[in-house]
Amino acid sequence: MPAAAGPHMSDNRGMPDLSPDPVTAVTAVSAVTAVTGVTGVTAVTAATAATAATAVTADSAAELTDSIGAGTVIVALSGGVDSAVAALLLRQAGHTVQGLFMVNWEDDEDSYCTAAQDYQDARRVAALLDIPLHRANFAAEYRERVFAHFLREYAAGRTPNPDVLCNREIKFGVCLDYMLRLGARWIATGHYARVRRTGSRASLLKAHDGGKDQSYFLHSVSQAALAKTLFPLGELHKDEVRRRAHAAGLPVFDKRDSTGICFIGERPFAEFLGRYVAASPGPIESDSGRVVGEHRGLAFYTLGQRAGLKVGGRAGAAAAPWYVAAKDPRRNALIVVQDPDHPLLLSSEFQAGEVYWLDGEPPGIEFDCSVKTRYRQRDLSCTVSVRDRGCVHVRLAQPARAVTPGQYAVFYAGERCLGGGVIAAVRPSASAPLAPAVAYTQIFDRRGHDG
């Protein structure tokens, strides 16, 4: 459910009004007072906010001052604690800061949508920090460049990651362009990642907080976009971010982190997907070929999945959970096993397509590095062989579980992200009652269109 735009609000539908939200036309104290009718707002004076902000240690602020110089920074304010603290640090560093709240999803009229509340939280943060707040609507671009690709992939039985496309196409694509039109010299977000600048080149590094590092989702952001981007939280751990938010009196200091895919939120995934992808029932088969149940459609399952199979106990089968091990689109069959480390779930090699290298080219024709095949996975040692047309062949030093077509393989050299691509074909450690590699037959170009 989109947040309602008020009078004079900056909005990029049609000819954009580049003026900030009127909440910033008044002092911080009166602006905070004006929005205290929203649940959870604590009215503080501008002097109190300034005192609290000064009390927070300013090591990160000093680093920001030294590294980027002067100029307006526009922060993507999501209404969460991370982007709020990113703006706080930049204000502490003495920069001219503005905020921008993005609307990327509309036509959602159920209780799972949090956009309206998130916008109000962003307004409160902007008021407390005494910075202008813009609001921009990128819902049309999101549907074209991210959501359409998401549906095509699921309909084909693969498991995409829309957050990667959202970063590349929306946050660091059309949104970045919009921020630059507003006069930004730099843009900033609350992502946990770091950028190292060497001359005209920008390297993407892992965040210091390994548990929150988000470089995986940023691996395909263009070099030009990274060169304009600041990640103020890259040196901080999450508990320190919340401590600083609390010390500065930010009203979102204890707001829970968002989880799941942004346009799905907390709603049941199958329920949401079922609104767009038709059911196509077929057999659920064991690794021996025995039919043990019926699935609602391959699109509704992913490799390694345990919940929601509705197989239950079967005569002659062990009293153990079932796991999705493979899909056979040709027969519309879902293959399941009862061992979480079954050979069908383990892979020692795979291919990836549409590979994007942050330096513009791979480190070599064949090289050793580490790879993540899903977010928050430990780094896996591997050897990468570069093929034609942006494809690579990856050999893992040790078998990995549930390497999934449609997900991203992201490569690292220590803390530096090299780039990544879409997992295209996976060869399991054992033969299955289907082709030995589950092929990713449709490759998409850099804008997310058929190519």
C-alpha positions, 0 to 999 in steps of 0.5 A, a space after each residue: 500500500 503506497 504512502 499518500 503524497 501530501 501537497 507540495 510533496 516531491 514526487 517523480 511521477 510526471 514532471 518531478 517537483 524537486 522541492 523537499 517535503 514541507 516537514 523540513 521547512 520548519 525547525 526540528 523541534 516544531 517538525 517533530 512536534 507536528 508528527 508526534 501523533 504517530 505511534 511511537 514518536 518521542 518529542 525532543 527539542 532540537 537542542 536535545 537532539 544536537 546534544 545527543 548526536 554530539 555525545 556519540 563518538 565521531 570516529 566514523 564521521 571523521 573518516 567520512 569528512 576526510 574521504 569525500 570532502 564537501 558537497 551535498 549527500 542525499 541518503 536513501 532513507 527507508 524508515 529503518 535504523 540503518 539508513 537513519 544512522 547513515 544520515 546521522 553520521 554524515 550530519 556529524 561529519 558536517 555535510 549538507 545532507 538530504 533524505 529521499 524515501 523511495 516507493 517501489 511497490 504499489 497496488 498492495 492493499 493488505 495488512 502486510 504492506 508497511 510503506 505508509 509506516 516506513 514513510 512516517 518513520 523516515 519523516 520523523 528521522 528527517 525532522 529530528 536531524 533537520 534535513 530535507 526529505 524527498 519522496 520518489 516513486 519508482 514503482 513502474 520501473 521496479 515492475 518492469 526491471 525487477 518484478 517482471 524478471 522475478 515472475 519469469 524466473 519462478 514460472 520457469 522453476 528457478 529461484 531468483 534473487 530480486 534484491 540484487 536486481 533492485 540494487 542495480 536497477 533501482 537504488 543504484 540506477 534510476 534512484 541514483 540518477 534522480 538524486 543527482 538531478 536533485 543536486 547530490 554530489 554523493 549518495 549514501 545508503 544504510 547498506 553494510 559494505 565498504 568502498 575503497 577508492 584508488 584514483 578513479 576506481 572504486 572497489 567494493 569490500 565486505 563490511 566489518 560486521 561479517 554477520 551483516 555484510 551485504 556486499 553479496 547484494 551489491 556485486 553488480 552495481 556499476 563502477 560509475 554508481 559505486 564511485 558516487 556512493 558512500 556506505 557510512 555503516 561499513 566500519 560498524 557492527 549492528 549493535 553499535 549502530 543501534 547504540 548510536 541511534 539510541 544515544 542520538 534520540 532517533 525514534 527508530 533505534 529499536 525498530 526491527 529489521 525488515 526481512 524477506 523480499 521487499 515487495 512480499 514482506 512478512 506475508 506467506 511467500 506461496 500465498 503471494 506467488 500464487 497471485 501471479 503464477 498459476 498452479 501446475 500440479 505434478 508428482 513428488 518423487 523420491 530419489 528412487 523414483 517412487 511417488 510420495 506426494 503431489 506438488 502444486 507447481 515447481 515454481 513454489 519450491 526451491 532446492 533444500 526446502 524442507 517446510 511445506 512439502 506435505 509429504 509426511 510419513 510414508 510406508 517403507 520410508 524413514 521417519 525423517 524430514 523430506 528435502 527438495 533435491 532437484 526439479 525435472 521441468 520436462 516431467 514436471 516432477 519434484 525430487 525429494 530426499 530424506 538426508 539433508 546432506 544427500 549427494 543429490 543436494 551436494 554440488 562440486 561444480 556449476 556454471 554461472 552466466 551474465 557475470 559482471 566483474 567490478 573491475 571490468 574484466 576477470 582477474 584471469 582466464 583461470 584463477 582461485 578465489 572464494 564464492 558465495 552461492 547464497 547470502 550469509 553463506 561462508 566463503 567457499 574456496 573455488 577455481 573459476 574458469 572463464 568461458 565465452 559470452 560472460 560465462 564461467 565454470 566454477 569448481 568447488 574445493 568442497 561440495 556445497 549444499 543446495 546450489 540453486 539455479 537462478 541465485 547468484 554466485 558472488 566471487 571474492 578475493 579476501 575482503 574484496 568483491 570481484 563480481 558475480 553472476 547468475 547460477 546457470 547450471 548445477 551438477 549434483 554429486 550423484 545422478 538423479 532421475 533427470 538430466 545430470 545438470 539442471 539447466 538455466 535456459 533463459 539468460 537475461 541482459 544487464 537490464 533484466 530483459 530477455 536477451 
